[in-house]
Structures are given as structure tokens and as C-alpha cells.
Amino acid sequence: MKYLVLTAAILASTPALAAEFSSFEAETKAVSDTIKCPRPKVTKTSGMPDLWRCILPGAEVTKVFVNAADSGGRVENVKIMWNDWTRDTGYGVHTDKAMAEAWVTALATRYASTQVQEVLTAFRGTSTVSIKGEGVSLKYTYFKGPAIDERLITVTAP
């Protein structure tokens, strides 16, 4: 039930679309607000670009990352990943599917507002799909594993 309420809150409060990426600081704030990230974290390593991440608590199978391009504050990409368990290893199968789809829908609304259903359909599928958004490109990839399938959308600016 708590996921259903959180899903509704995410979709009801998704901010306006992005024409392309803002600065790393602004983009991570916007992404965090968009998905209602419960515990965002930034990894800063000397000599390496910053990495922002949000991992859904619990099974930790739904993840969003914002990768900085460099120390200049530019964004290289935004990624949403769902590790879709196809075998029960303690959390059940298709763990956190509703939240993964809610985050995909929220981020698709931000980056490809006229193709939200197309993005969600791709995310549910097993074929590589590329979608043009508002000033960005979204690429969905799928990798089938023996007990877990990786579903990944990578958002990049031209």
C-alpha cells in the first residue's frame, strides 16, 4: 500500500520537462524531486566525475544514477535501472516492479513527455529501443540473466 501511495505522489508532482540537462547540481535536485528519492547520495572521488544515486530501500533493485561529465558541473547521463528478479531469492519475483515503473514514468514525463507510454512499453519489453525526448535521447537496453534481468534506460543529451 505504501508503494501505491508513493507512486501516486510521484506522478502527481512530476515537475515540468527538461529541454536538456541542467548543471549537475540542478539536475540531481530535479531528478531527486521528480522520483521523491528517499535517500539521495553523491559520491565524490578525487580525479573522477561525481556520481549521484538513489537506490530504493528494501531489495535495492530499483536505482537511478546521474553521472557528471567532468568536474565542470555538466551531466553526462541519467540512468534508471531495475534488476528484475525472475527467481525468488528472498524478496519474491519482479520485486518493486510498481516502483520501478513509477520512477520510469516520472522520469519519462520529465525527459520525453509526449512519449511516456512508449518509454514505459519499452521498459516492459526485451528489445533495445531508442526514443527521442525533449532535447535528450533515451535508450532502453535489456539483459537476460539466469535469475535476474537488467532493465536500463540511459538518458543522454546530444
DOVEXDO-660825 format. One record per atom (N, C-alpha, C, O): atom name; x, y, z; residue number from 1. Coordinates in steps of 0.1 Angstrom, whole numbers, padded with zeros to 4 digits. Example, Ala and Ser with C-alpha at 12.3 -4.5 7.8 and 13.67 -1.06 7.14 Angstrom:
! DOVEXDO-660825
R  atome      x      y      z  num
R      N   0132  -0057   0078    1
R     CA   0123  -0045   0078    1
R      C   0132  -0033   0078    1
R      O   0142  -0033   0085    1
R      N   0128  -0022   0071    2
R     CA   0137  -0011   0071    2
R      C   0129   0000   0079    2
R      O   0134   0011   0080    2
//
This chain:
! DOVEXDO-660825
R  atome      x      y      z  num
R      N   0008  -0012   0000    1
R     CA   0000   0000   0000    1
R      C   0009   0013   0000    1
R      O   0006   0022  -0007    1
R      N   0020   0012   0008    2
R     CA   0028   0024   0008    2
R      C   0034   0028  -0005    2
R      O   0036   0039  -0009    2
R      N   0037   0017  -0014    3
R     CA   0042   0020  -0027    3
R      C   0032   0026  -0036    3
R      O   0035   0034  -0044    3
R      N   0019   0022  -0034    4
R     CA   0008   0027  -0042    4
R      C   0007   0042  -0039    4
R      O   0005   0050  -0049    4
R      N   0007   0046  -0027    5
R     CA   0006   0060  -0023    5
R      C   0018   0068  -0028    5
R      O   0016   0079  -0033    5
R      N   0030   0062  -0027    6
R     CA   0042   0069  -0031    6
R      C   0042   0070  -0047    6
R      O   0046   0081  -0052    6
R      N   0037   0060  -0054    7
R     CA   0036   0061  -0068    7
R      C   0026   0072  -0072    7
R      O   0030   0080  -0081    7
R      N   0015   0073  -0066    8
R     CA   0005   0084  -0069    8
R      C   0012   0098  -0066    8
R      O   0010   0107  -0074    8
R      N   0019   0099  -0055    9
R     CA   0026   0111  -0052    9
R      C   0036   0115  -0062    9
R      O   0037   0127  -0066    9
R      N   0044   0106  -0067   10
R     CA   0054   0108  -0077   10
R      C   0047   0113  -0090   10
R      O   0052   0123  -0095   10
R      N   0037   0106  -0094   11
R     CA   0031   0110  -0107   11
R      C   0024   0123  -0106   11
R      O   0023   0131  -0116   11
R      N   0018   0126  -0094   12
R     CA   0010   0139  -0093   12
R      C   0019   0151  -0092   12
R      O   0015   0162  -0095   12
R      N   0032   0149  -0088   13
R     CA   0040   0161  -0086   13
R      C   0052   0161  -0095   13
R      O   0062   0168  -0092   13
R      N   0052   0154  -0106   14
R     CA   0063   0154  -0115   14
R      C   0065   0168  -0121   14
R      O   0055   0174  -0127   14
R      N   0077   0174  -0120   15
R     CA   0079   0188  -0124   15
R      C   0079   0189  -0140   15
R      O   0079   0179  -0147   15
R      N   0080   0201  -0144   16
R     CA   0080   0204  -0159   16
R      C   0091   0197  -0165   16
R      O   0101   0193  -0159   16
R      N   0090   0195  -0178   17
R     CA   0100   0188  -0186   17
R      C   0114   0195  -0187   17
R      O   0115   0207  -0185   17
R      N   0124   0187  -0190   18
R     CA   0137   0192  -0192   18
R      C   0140   0194  -0207   18
R      O   0137   0184  -0214   18
R      N   0144   0205  -0211   19
R     CA   0147   0207  -0225   19
R      C   0161   0200  -0228   19
R      O   0162   0195  -0239   19
R      N   0169   0200  -0219   20
R     CA   0182   0192  -0219   20
R      C   0187   0192  -0205   20
R      O   0180   0198  -0196   20
R      N   0198   0187  -0202   21
R     CA   0203   0187  -0188   21
R      C   0207   0201  -0183   21
R      O   0212   0209  -0190   21
R      N   0204   0203  -0170   22
R     CA   0208   0214  -0163   22
R      C   0222   0211  -0158   22
R      O   0228   0201  -0162   22
R      N   0227   0219  -0149   23
R     CA   0240   0216  -0143   23
R      C   0238   0204  -0134   23
R      O   0227   0200  -0131   23
R      N   0249   0198  -0130   24
R     CA   0249   0185  -0122   24
R      C   0241   0188  -0110   24
R      O   0232   0180  -0106   24
R      N   0243   0199  -0103   25
R     CA   0236   0202  -0090   25
R      C   0221   0204  -0093   25
R      O   0213   0198  -0085   25
R      N   0218   0211  -0103   26
R     CA   0203   0214  -0106   26
R      C   0197   0201  -0111   26
R      O   0185   0198  -0107   26
R      N   0203   0193  -0119   27
R     CA   0197   0181  -0125   27
R      C   0195   0171  -0114   27
R      O   0185   0164  -0114   27
R      N   0205   0169  -0105   28
R     CA   0203   0159  -0094   28
R      C   0191   0163  -0085   28
R      O   0184   0155  -0080   28
R      N   0190   0176  -0082   29
R     CA   0179   0181  -0074   29
R      C   0166   0178  -0081   29
R      O   0156   0174  -0075   29
R      N   0165   0181  -0094   30
R     CA   0153   0179  -0102   30
R      C   0149   0164  -0102   30
R      O   0138   0161  -0100   30
R      N   0159   0156  -0105   31
R     CA   0157   0141  -0105   31
R      C   0152   0136  -0092   31
R      O   0142   0129  -0091   31
R      N   0159   0141  -0081   32
R     CA   0155   0137  -0067   32
R      C   0141   0141  -0064   32
R      O   0133   0133  -0059   32
R      N   0137   0153  -0068   33
R     CA   0124   0158  -0065   33
R      C   0113   0150  -0074   33
R      O   0102   0147  -0070   33
R      N   0117   0147  -0086   34
R     CA   0108   0140  -0096   34
R      C   0105   0126  -0091   34
R      O   0093   0122  -0091   34
R      N   0114   0119  -0086   35
R     CA   0111   0105  -0081   35
R      C   0109   0104  -0066   35
R      O   0106   0093  -0061   35
R      N   0110   0115  -0059   36
R     CA   0108   0115  -0045   36
R      C   0118   0106  -0038   36
R      O   0115   0097  -0030   36
R      N   0131   0108  -0042   37
R     CA   0142   0099  -0037   37
R      C   0143   0100  -0021   37
R      O   0144   0110  -0016   37
R      N   0141   0088  -0015   38
R     CA   0142   0088   0000   38
R      C   0155   0091   0006   38
R      O   0156   0097   0016   38
R      N   0166   0087  -0001   39
R     CA   0180   0088   0004   39
R      C   0190   0091  -0007   39
R      O   0198   0082  -0010   39
R      N   0190   0103  -0013   40
R     CA   0200   0105  -0024   40
R      C   0214   0106  -0018   40
R      O   0216   0111  -0007   40
R      N   0223   0102  -0026   41
R     CA   0237   0102  -0022   41
R      C   0246   0107  -0034   41
R      O   0243   0103  -0045   41
R      N   0257   0114  -0031   42
R     CA   0266   0118  -0041   42
R      C   0280   0112  -0037   42
R      O   0284   0114  -0026   42
R      N   0286   0106  -0047   43
R     CA   0300   0101  -0045   43
R      C   0309   0110  -0052   43
R      O   0308   0113  -0064   43
R      N   0318   0116  -0044   44
R     CA   0329   0125  -0050   44
R      C   0342   0118  -0047   44
R      O   0346   0115  -0036   44
R      N   0349   0115  -0058   45
R     CA   0362   0109  -0058   45
R      C   0372   0118  -0065   45
R      O   0369   0121  -0077   45
R      N   0383   0121  -0059   46
R     CA   0393   0130  -0065   46
R      C   0397   0125  -0079   46
R      O   0400   0113  -0080   46
R      N   0396   0133  -0088   47
R     CA   0401   0130  -0102   47
R      C   0390   0123  -0110   47
R      O   0392   0119  -0122   47
R      N   0378   0120  -0104   48
R     CA   0367   0113  -0111   48
R      C   0355   0122  -0111   48
R      O   0353   0130  -0102   48
R      N   0346   0121  -0121   49
R     CA   0334   0128  -0121   49
R      C   0325   0124  -0110   49
R      O   0326   0112  -0105   49
R      N   0316   0133  -0105   50
R     CA   0307   0129  -0094   50
R      C   0296   0120  -0099   50
R      O   0293   0119  -0111   50
R      N   0291   0112  -0089   51
R     CA   0280   0103  -0092   51
R      C   0269   0105  -0082   51
R      O   0272   0103  -0070   51
R      N   0257   0108  -0086   52
R     CA   0246   0109  -0077   52
R      C   0238   0096  -0079   52
R      O   0237   0091  -0090   52
R      N   0232   0091  -0068   53
R     CA   0225   0079  -0069   53
R      C   0213   0079  -0059   53
R      O   0213   0085  -0049   53
R      N   0203   0072  -0063   54
R     CA   0191   0069  -0055   54
R      C   0188   0055  -0056   54
R      O   0185   0050  -0067   54
R      N   0188   0047  -0046   55
R     CA   0185   0033  -0046   55
R      C   0173   0031  -0037   55
R      O   0173   0034  -0025   55
R      N   0162   0025  -0042   56
R     CA   0150   0023  -0035   56
R      C   0153   0013  -0023   56
R      O   0159   0002  -0026   56
R      N   0151   0017  -0011   57
R     CA   0153   0008   0001   57
R      C   0146  -0005  -0001   57
R      O   0137  -0007  -0008   57
R      N   0150  -0015   0007   58
R     CA   0144  -0028   0007   58
R      C   0153  -0037  -0001   58
R      O   0164  -0041   0004   58
R      N   0148  -0042  -0012   59
R     CA   0155  -0051  -0020   59
R      C   0167  -0044  -0028   59
R      O   0175  -0051  -0033   59
R      N   0166  -0031  -0029   60
R     CA   0176  -0023  -0036   60
R      C   0178  -0028  -0051   60
R      O   0189  -0029  -0055   60
R      N   0167  -0030  -0057   61
R     CA   0167  -0034  -0071   61
R      C   0164  -0023  -0081   61
R      O   0166  -0024  -0093   61
R      N   0158  -0012  -0076   62
R     CA   0154   0000  -0084   62
R      C   0164   0011  -0081   62
R      O   0165   0015  -0070   62
R      N   0171   0016  -0092   63
R     CA   0182   0025  -0090   63
R      C   0181   0036  -0100   63
R      O   0178   0034  -0112   63
R      N   0185   0049  -0096   64
R     CA   0186   0060  -0105   64
R      C   0200   0066  -0103   64
R      O   0204   0068  -0091   64
R      N   0207   0069  -0114   65
R     CA   0220   0075  -0113   65
R      C   0221   0087  -0122   65
R      O   0215   0087  -0133   65
R      N   0228   0097  -0117   66
R     CA   0231   0109  -0125   66
R      C   0247   0109  -0125   66
R      O   0253   0111  -0115   66
R      N   0252   0108  -0137   67
R     CA   0267   0108  -0139   67
R      C   0271   0122  -0144   67
R      O   0267   0127  -0154   67
R      N   0281   0128  -0136   68
R     CA   0287   0140  -0141   68
R      C   0296   0137  -0152   68
R      O   0302   0127  -0153   68
R      N   0297   0147  -0161   69
R     CA   0306   0145  -0173   69
R      C   0321   0148  -0169   69
R      O   0330   0142  -0174   69
R      N   0322   0158  -0160   70
R     CA   0335   0162  -0155   70
R      C   0333   0170  -0143   70
R      O   0322   0171  -0137   70
R      N   0344   0177  -0139   71
R     CA   0343   0185  -0126   71
R      C   0337   0199  -0129   71
R      O   0335   0207  -0120   71
R      N   0334   0201  -0142   72
R     CA   0328   0214  -0146   72
R      C   0313   0216  -0143   72
R      O   0307   0226  -0146   72
R      N   0307   0205  -0138   73
R     CA   0293   0206  -0134   73
R      C   0283   0202  -0145   73
R      O   0271   0204  -0144   73
R      N   0288   0196  -0156   74
R     CA   0280   0191  -0167   74
R      C   0275   0177  -0164   74
R      O   0282   0170  -0156   74
R      N   0264   0173  -0169   75
R     CA   0258   0160  -0168   75
R      C   0261   0151  -0180   75
R      O   0259   0156  -0191   75
R      N   0267   0139  -0178   76
R     CA   0269   0130  -0189   76
R      C   0256   0123  -0192   76
R      O   0252   0122  -0204   76
R      N   0250   0117  -0182   77
R     CA   0237   0109  -0185   77
R      C   0230   0107  -0172   77
R      O   0235   0109  -0161   77
R      N   0217   0103  -0174   78
R     CA   0209   0099  -0163   78
R      C   0205   0085  -0166   78
R      O   0201   0082  -0177   78
R      N   0205   0076  -0156   79
R     CA   0202   0062  -0158   79
R      C   0192   0057  -0148   79
R      O   0193   0061  -0136   79
R      N   0182   0049  -0153   80
R     CA   0173   0042  -0143   80
R      C   0174   0028  -0146   80
R      O   0173   0023  -0158   80
R      N   0177   0020  -0136   81
R     CA   0179   0006  -0137   81
R      C   0170  -0002  -0128   81
R      O   0168   0002  -0116   81
R      N   0165  -0013  -0133   82
R     CA   0157  -0022  -0124   82
R      C   0163  -0036  -0126   82
R      O   0163  -0041  -0137   82
R      N   0167  -0042  -0115   83
R     CA   0172  -0055  -0115   83
R      C   0160  -0064  -0112   83
R      O   0156  -0066  -0101   83
R      N   0154  -0069  -0123   84
R     CA   0141  -0077  -0122   84
R      C   0144  -0091  -0119   84
R      O   0148  -0099  -0128   84
R      N   0142  -0095  -0106   85
R     CA   0144  -0109  -0102   85
R      C   0134  -0118  -0109   85
R      O   0121  -0116  -0107   85
R      N   0138  -0128  -0116   86
R     CA   0129  -0137  -0122   86
R      C   0129  -0150  -0114   86
R      O   0121  -0159  -0117   86
R      N   0137  -0151  -0104   87
R     CA   0138  -0162  -0095   87
R      C   0137  -0157  -0081   87
R      O   0143  -0147  -0078   87
R      N   0129  -0163  -0072   88
R     CA   0128  -0158  -0058   88
R      C   0140  -0161  -0050   88
R      O   0144  -0173  -0048   88
R      N   0147  -0150  -0046   89
R     CA   0159  -0152  -0037   89
R      C   0157  -0146  -0023   89
R      O   0166  -0143  -0016   89
R      N   0144  -0144  -0020   90
R     CA   0141  -0139  -0007   90
R      C   0131  -0127  -0007   90
R      O   0124  -0125   0003   90
R      N   0130  -0120  -0018   91
R     CA   0122  -0109  -0020   91
R      C   0110  -0111  -0029   91
R      O   0102  -0103  -0031   91
R      N   0109  -0123  -0035   92
R     CA   0099  -0126  -0045   92
R      C   0104  -0123  -0059   92
R      O   0115  -0119  -0061   92
R      N   0096  -0126  -0069   93
R     CA   0099  -0123  -0083   93
R      C   0093  -0109  -0086   93
R      O   0083  -0105  -0081   93
R      N   0100  -0103  -0096   94
R     CA   0096  -0090  -0101   94
R      C   0095  -0080  -0089   94
R      O   0086  -0071  -0089   94
R      N   0104  -0080  -0080   95
R     CA   0104  -0072  -0068   95
R      C   0104  -0057  -0072   95
R      O   0112  -0053  -0080   95
R      N   0096  -0049  -0065   96
R     CA   0095  -0035  -0067   96
R      C   0092  -0031  -0081   96
R      O   0095  -0020  -0086   96
R      N   0085  -0039  -0089   97
R     CA   0081  -0036  -0102   97
R      C   0073  -0023  -0103   97
R      O   0075  -0015  -0112   97
R      N   0063  -0021  -0094   98
R     CA   0054  -0010  -0094   98
R      C   0063   0003  -0092   98
R      O   0060   0013  -0099   98
R      N   0072   0003  -0083   99
R     CA   0080   0015  -0081   99
R      C   0090   0017  -0092   99
R      O   0092   0029  -0096   99
R      N   0095   0007  -0098  100
R     CA   0104   0008  -0110  100
R      C   0096   0015  -0121  100
R      O   0101   0025  -0127  100
R      N   0084   0011  -0123  101
R     CA   0076   0016  -0134  101
R      C   0071   0031  -0130  101
R      O   0070   0039  -0139  101
R      N   0069   0033  -0118  102
R     CA   0066   0047  -0113  102
R      C   0077   0057  -0116  102
R      O   0075   0068  -0121  102
R      N   0089   0052  -0112  103
R     CA   0101   0061  -0115  103
R      C   0104   0063  -0130  103
R      O   0107   0074  -0134  103
R      N   0102   0052  -0138  104
R     CA   0103   0053  -0152  104
R      C   0093   0063  -0157  104
R      O   0097   0072  -0166  104
R      N   0081   0062  -0153  105
R     CA   0070   0071  -0158  105
R      C   0073   0085  -0154  105
R      O   0072   0095  -0162  105
R      N   0078   0088  -0142  106
R     CA   0081   0101  -0137  106
R      C   0093   0107  -0145  106
R      O   0092   0118  -0150  106
R      N   0103   0099  -0147  107
R     CA   0115   0104  -0155  107
R      C   0111   0106  -0170  107
R      O   0116   0115  -0176  107
R      N   0103   0097  -0175  108
R     CA   0099   0098  -0189  108
R      C   0091   0111  -0191  108
R      O   0092   0118  -0201  108
R      N   0083   0114  -0181  109
R     CA   0075   0127  -0181  109
R      C   0084   0139  -0181  109
R      O   0081   0149  -0188  109
R      N   0095   0138  -0174  110
R     CA   0105   0149  -0174  110
R      C   0113   0150  -0187  110
R      O   0114   0161  -0192  110
R      N   0117   0139  -0193  111
R     CA   0126   0139  -0204  111
R      C   0119   0136  -0218  111
R      O   0125   0140  -0228  111
R      N   0108   0130  -0218  112
R     CA   0101   0127  -0231  112
R      C   0086   0127  -0229  112
R      O   0079   0117  -0230  112
R      N   0081   0139  -0225  113
R     CA   0067   0140  -0221  113
R      C   0056   0135  -0231  113
R      O   0046   0131  -0227  113
R      N   0059   0135  -0243  114
R     CA   0050   0131  -0253  114
R      C   0051   0116  -0257  114
R      O   0043   0110  -0264  114
R      N   0062   0110  -0251  115
R     CA   0064   0095  -0254  115
R      C   0064   0087  -0241  115
R      O   0071   0077  -0241  115
R      N   0057   0091  -0231  116
R     CA   0058   0084  -0218  116
R      C   0053   0070  -0219  116
R      O   0060   0061  -0214  116
R      N   0042   0067  -0226  117
R     CA   0037   0054  -0228  117
R      C   0047   0045  -0236  117
R      O   0049   0034  -0234  117
R      N   0053   0052  -0246  118
R     CA   0064   0045  -0254  118
R      C   0076   0041  -0246  118
R      O   0081   0030  -0248  118
R      N   0080   0049  -0237  119
R     CA   0091   0046  -0228  119
R      C   0087   0035  -0219  119
R      O   0095   0026  -0216  119
R      N   0075   0036  -0213  120
R     CA   0071   0025  -0204  120
R      C   0069   0012  -0211  120
R      O   0073   0001  -0205  120
R      N   0064   0012  -0223  121
R     CA   0063   0000  -0231  121
R      C   0077  -0006  -0234  121
R      O   0078  -0019  -0233  121
R      N   0086   0002  -0237  122
R     CA   0100  -0003  -0240  122
R      C   0105  -0009  -0227  122
R      O   0111  -0020  -0228  122
R      N   0103  -0003  -0216  123
R     CA   0109  -0007  -0203  123
R      C   0103  -0021  -0199  123
R      O   0109  -0029  -0192  123
R      N   0091  -0024  -0204  124
R     CA   0085  -0037  -0201  124
R      C   0089  -0048  -0211  124
R      O   0086  -0059  -0209  124
R      N   0096  -0044  -0221  125
R     CA   0100  -0053  -0232  125
R      C   0114  -0059  -0230  125
R      O   0120  -0057  -0220  125
R      N   0118  -0066  -0241  126
R     CA   0131  -0072  -0241  126
R      C   0140  -0068  -0252  126
R      O   0150  -0075  -0255  126
R      N   0136  -0058  -0260  127
R     CA   0144  -0053  -0271  127
R      C   0149  -0040  -0269  127
R      O   0144  -0032  -0262  127
R      N   0161  -0037  -0274  128
R     CA   0167  -0024  -0274  128
R      C   0158  -0014  -0281  128
R      O   0154  -0017  -0293  128
R      N   0156  -0002  -0275  129
R     CA   0147   0008  -0281  129
R      C   0154   0021  -0278  129
R      O   0158   0024  -0267  129
R      N   0154   0030  -0289  130
R     CA   0158   0044  -0287  130
R      C   0146   0053  -0290  130
R      O   0139   0051  -0299  130
R      N   0145   0063  -0281  131
R     CA   0134   0073  -0282  131
R      C   0140   0087  -0280  131
R      O   0148   0089  -0272  131
R      N   0136   0096  -0289  132
R     CA   0140   0110  -0289  132
R      C   0130   0117  -0279  132
R      O   0118   0116  -0280  132
R      N   0136   0124  -0269  133
R     CA   0128   0132  -0260  133
R      C   0130   0147  -0263  133
R      O   0135   0151  -0274  133
R      N   0127   0155  -0253  134
R     CA   0128   0170  -0254  134
R      C   0143   0174  -0252  134
R      O   0147   0176  -0240  134
R      N   0151   0174  -0262  135
R     CA   0165   0178  -0261  135
R      C   0174   0167  -0256  135
R      O   0186   0169  -0253  135
R      N   0168   0155  -0255  136
R     CA   0176   0143  -0250  136
R      C   0172   0131  -0258  136
R      O   0162   0131  -0265  136
R      N   0180   0121  -0256  137
R     CA   0177   0108  -0262  137
R      C   0176   0097  -0251  137
R      O   0184   0098  -0241  137
R      N   0167   0088  -0252  138
R     CA   0166   0077  -0242  138
R      C   0168   0064  -0249  138
R      O   0163   0062  -0260  138
R      N   0177   0056  -0243  139
R     CA   0180   0043  -0249  139
R      C   0177   0032  -0238  139
R      O   0182   0033  -0227  139
R      N   0168   0023  -0242  140
R     CA   0165   0012  -0233  140
R      C   0172   0000  -0237  140
R      O   0173  -0004  -0249  140
R      N   0179  -0007  -0228  141
R     CA   0186  -0020  -0231  141
R      C   0181  -0030  -0220  141
R      O   0177  -0027  -0209  141
R      N   0181  -0043  -0225  142
R     CA   0177  -0054  -0217  142
R      C   0187  -0065  -0217  142
R      O   0192  -0068  -0228  142
R      N   0191  -0070  -0205  143
R     CA   0200  -0081  -0205  143
R      C   0193  -0092  -0196  143
R      O   0190  -0090  -0185  143
R      N   0192  -0104  -0202  144
R     CA   0186  -0115  -0196  144
R      C   0196  -0123  -0188  144
R      O   0206  -0128  -0195  144
R      N   0195  -0125  -0176  145
R     CA   0204  -0133  -0167  145
R      C   0197  -0146  -0163  145
R      O   0185  -0148  -0165  145
R      N   0204  -0154  -0156  146
R     CA   0199  -0167  -0151  146
R      C   0188  -0165  -0140  146
R      O   0179  -0174  -0139  146
R      N   0189  -0155  -0132  147
R     CA   0179  -0153  -0121  147
R      C   0175  -0138  -0121  147
R      O   0165  -0135  -0113  147
R      N   0181  -0130  -0128  148
R     CA   0178  -0115  -0127  148
R      C   0180  -0109  -0141  148
R      O   0190  -0112  -0148  148
R      N   0170  -0101  -0145  149
R     CA   0171  -0094  -0158  149
R      C   0174  -0079  -0155  149
R      O   0168  -0074  -0146  149
R      N   0183  -0074  -0163  150
R     CA   0186  -0060  -0161  150
R      C   0179  -0052  -0171  150
R      O   0180  -0054  -0183  150
R      N   0171  -0042  -0166  151
R     CA   0163  -0033  -0175  151
R      C   0169  -0019  -0172  151
R      O   0169  -0014  -0161  151
R      N   0174  -0012  -0183  152
R     CA   0182   0000  -0181  152
R      C   0177   0010  -0191  152
R      O   0177   0007  -0203  152
R      N   0174   0022  -0187  153
R     CA   0172   0034  -0196  153
R      C   0183   0044  -0193  153
R      O   0186   0048  -0182  153
R      N   0190   0048  -0204  154
R     CA   0200   0058  -0203  154
R      C   0196   0070  -0211  154
R      O   0192   0069  -0223  154
R      N   0196   0081  -0204  155
R     CA   0192   0094  -0210  155
R      C   0204   0102  -0212  155
R      O   0212   0104  -0203  155
R      N   0206   0107  -0225  156
R     CA   0218   0115  -0228  156
R      C   0213   0127  -0236  156
R      O   0203   0127  -0242  156
R      N   0221   0138  -0235  157
R     CA   0219   0150  -0243  157
R      C   0227   0149  -0255  157
R      O   0238   0144  -0255  157
R      N   0222   0155  -0266  158
R     CA   0230   0155  -0279  158
R      C   0243   0162  -0277  158
R      O   0251   0163  -0287  158
//
